[in-house]
Amino acid sequence: MIPETLNSYALTLDHLRRLVADLDEAQVVGQCQCVVNHPAWTLGHLVYSAQAIGGEIGISPWLPADWGRRFGTGSVPVADPKAYPDKAALLRVLDDGQQRLADALTAMSESDLARPLPDVRYRDRLPSIGHAVLHILTTHTAMHVGQVVVWRRAMGLKAVNEPLNDD
């Protein structure tokens, strides 16, 4: 399950990278009435989520302490480029988080993944570490990347093909 999950995660993050590739620093924090989560917040949130699931599998936190305030669940995206790291920095930390998860997950066994999720708040819906990893790396990530697709349309930007649909 881990190779397949990491492959899906990589494809989804590659699509996100393509979605933001042509954006400048002002655009990545652009907001419109219909899509609140702009690309800068989405990038930071997905890194924050990577750290959160990383903690569930034994990876020590690596992000600055204020990351949760800016990108955690319940944080509110703002249209101020100074409120976020620049796009290049966000992409670097996304790459780093992806690599940390890949390294840790490839070292885990099926019995490691079958252990109960340490975070009891979600255990009724995600009973094992494997359930949580699969959800965060696929469903959660794809949902937020889909928001960036919608955001691009709302901002009047050209569509970007996802990696499997290149012309």
C-alpha positions as CSV (number, residue, x, y, z in Angstrom):
1,M,0.0,0.0,0.0
2,I,2.8,2.5,0.7
3,P,4.3,2.6,-2.8
4,E,0.9,3.1,-4.3
5,T,0.0,5.8,-1.8
6,L,3.3,7.6,-2.3
7,N,2.8,7.4,-6.1
8,S,-0.6,9.0,-5.8
9,Y,0.7,11.6,-3.4
10,A,3.5,12.5,-5.8
11,L,1.2,12.8,-8.8
12,T,-1.2,15.1,-6.8
13,L,1.7,17.3,-5.6
14,D,3.1,17.4,-9.1
15,H,-0.2,18.7,-10.3
16,L,-0.2,21.4,-7.6
17,R,3.3,22.4,-8.6
18,R,2.1,22.8,-12.2
19,L,-0.9,24.8,-11.0
20,V,1.3,27.4,-9.3
21,A,4.2,27.4,-11.7
22,D,3.1,30.5,-13.7
23,L,1.9,32.5,-10.7
24,D,3.8,35.5,-9.3
25,E,4.0,36.5,-5.6
26,A,0.9,38.7,-5.8
27,Q,-1.1,36.0,-7.6
28,V,-0.4,33.2,-5.1
29,V,-2.2,35.2,-2.4
30,G,-5.0,36.4,-4.7
31,Q,-8.5,36.0,-3.4
32,C,-11.9,36.0,-4.9
33,Q,-15.3,35.8,-3.2
34,C,-16.0,32.2,-4.3
35,V,-12.7,30.5,-3.3
36,V,-11.1,31.5,0.0
37,N,-8.1,29.2,0.0
38,H,-5.5,30.7,-2.3
39,P,-2.4,28.8,-3.5
40,A,0.0,30.2,-0.8
41,W,-2.3,29.0,2.0
42,T,-2.9,25.7,0.3
43,L,0.8,25.0,-0.1
44,G,1.5,25.9,3.5
45,H,-1.5,23.9,4.7
46,L,-0.5,20.8,2.9
47,V,3.0,21.0,4.4
48,Y,1.4,21.5,7.8
49,S,-0.7,18.4,7.2
50,A,2.4,16.5,6.1
51,Q,4.0,17.4,9.4
52,A,0.9,16.4,11.3
53,I,0.7,13.0,9.8
54,G,4.5,12.7,10.1
55,G,4.0,13.1,13.8
56,E,1.6,10.2,13.9
57,I,4.3,8.0,12.3
58,G,7.2,9.2,14.5
59,I,8.7,12.1,12.5
60,S,9.8,15.0,14.8
61,P,8.2,18.4,13.9
62,W,10.3,20.4,11.4
63,L,8.3,23.5,10.7
64,P,8.5,26.9,12.5
65,A,6.3,27.2,15.5
66,D,4.0,29.8,13.9
67,W,3.2,27.5,10.9
68,G,0.0,26.1,12.6
69,R,-1.3,29.6,13.2
70,R,-0.9,30.6,9.6
71,F,-1.7,27.3,7.9
72,G,-3.5,25.0,10.3
73,T,-7.1,24.0,10.4
74,G,-9.2,27.0,11.1
75,S,-6.6,29.5,9.9
76,V,-7.9,32.2,7.6
77,P,-6.0,32.9,4.3
78,V,-5.2,36.6,3.7
79,A,-4.3,38.4,0.5
80,D,-1.0,39.8,1.9
81,P,2.2,38.3,0.4
82,K,4.1,39.4,3.5
83,A,2.0,37.0,5.6
84,Y,3.5,34.0,3.9
85,P,6.8,32.6,2.8
86,D,7.4,33.4,-0.9
87,K,6.3,30.8,-3.5
88,A,9.8,29.3,-3.9
89,A,10.2,28.8,-0.2
90,L,6.7,27.2,0.0
91,L,7.6,24.8,-2.8
92,R,11.0,23.9,-1.1
93,V,9.3,23.1,2.2
94,L,6.6,21.1,0.3
95,D,9.4,19.1,-1.4
96,D,11.1,18.6,2.0
97,G,7.8,17.4,3.7
98,Q,7.1,15.0,0.8
99,Q,10.6,13.5,1.1
100,R,10.4,13.2,4.9
101,L,7.1,11.3,4.6
102,A,8.4,9.1,1.8
103,D,11.5,8.2,3.7
104,A,9.6,7.3,6.9
105,L,6.8,5.5,5.2
106,T,9.0,3.3,3.1
107,A,10.7,2.1,6.3
108,M,7.4,1.1,7.9
109,S,6.0,-2.4,7.9
110,E,2.4,-3.4,7.4
111,S,2.1,-4.1,11.2
112,D,3.3,-0.5,11.8
113,L,0.5,0.8,9.6
114,A,-2.0,-1.4,11.4
115,R,-1.3,0.2,14.8
116,P,-4.1,2.4,16.2
117,L,-3.9,6.0,15.3
118,P,-2.2,7.9,18.2
119,D,-4.5,10.9,17.8
120,V,-7.7,9.6,19.5
121,R,-9.7,12.6,18.2
122,Y,-9.9,10.9,14.7
123,R,-9.6,7.3,15.6
124,D,-13.4,6.6,15.2
125,R,-13.0,7.6,11.5
126,L,-9.3,6.7,10.9
127,P,-8.7,3.7,13.2
128,S,-5.2,2.9,12.2
129,I,-2.1,4.8,11.1
130,G,-2.5,3.3,7.6
131,H,-6.1,4.7,7.4
132,A,-4.8,8.2,8.4
133,V,-1.8,8.1,6.0
134,L,-4.0,7.0,3.1
135,H,-6.6,9.8,3.9
136,I,-4.1,12.6,4.4
137,L,-1.9,11.8,1.4
138,T,-4.7,11.1,-1.0
139,T,-8.1,12.4,-0.2
140,H,-7.1,15.5,1.9
141,T,-4.3,16.5,-0.5
142,A,-6.4,16.0,-3.7
143,M,-9.3,18.0,-2.2
144,H,-7.1,21.0,-1.6
145,V,-5.4,20.7,-5.0
146,G,-8.8,20.7,-6.5
147,Q,-9.5,24.0,-4.7
148,V,-6.6,25.5,-6.5
149,V,-8.0,24.2,-9.8
150,V,-11.3,26.0,-9.0
151,W,-9.3,29.1,-7.8
152,R,-7.5,29.4,-11.1
153,R,-10.8,29.3,-13.0
154,A,-12.3,31.9,-10.6
155,M,-9.3,34.1,-11.1
156,G,-9.6,33.9,-14.9
157,L,-6.3,32.0,-15.4
158,K,-5.8,29.3,-18.0
159,A,-6.5,25.7,-17.1
160,V,-3.5,23.4,-16.4
161,N,-3.7,19.7,-17.3
162,E,-3.2,17.3,-14.6
163,P,-0.1,15.1,-15.1
164,L,-1.9,12.1,-16.6
165,N,-3.7,14.2,-19.2
166,D,-0.9,15.9,-20.9
167,D,-1.5,16.6,-24.6
